[in-house]
Amino acid sequence: MQIGFIGVGAMGGDLSLARNLMSGDIKAVARATQLCNLNGMDTTSAGNMAALVMECYETGILESEDLNGKATLWGDGEFIW
């Protein structure tokens, strides 16, 4: 038996996810939120971790090879999920 639901509106953690990543891409934020919810992850913590990865990439601590060849930039909706 499958149980599903459709959420309406954004909660504080969802907005924190978007704010921490400087992303205005609402579709990417909604997809990232959905992935967090499906996997039992807290959206605020996930946003903080993604922001840390972006900061480490920007300062040279991480390189694109460390991120499976993917470069990350602030506000990059593709990187979020």
Secondary structure, 3 states (H helix, E strand, C coil): CCCCCCCCCCCHHHHHHHHHCCCCCHHHHHHHHHHHHHCCCCHHHHHHHHHHHHHHHHCCCCCHHHHCCCCCCCCCHHHHC
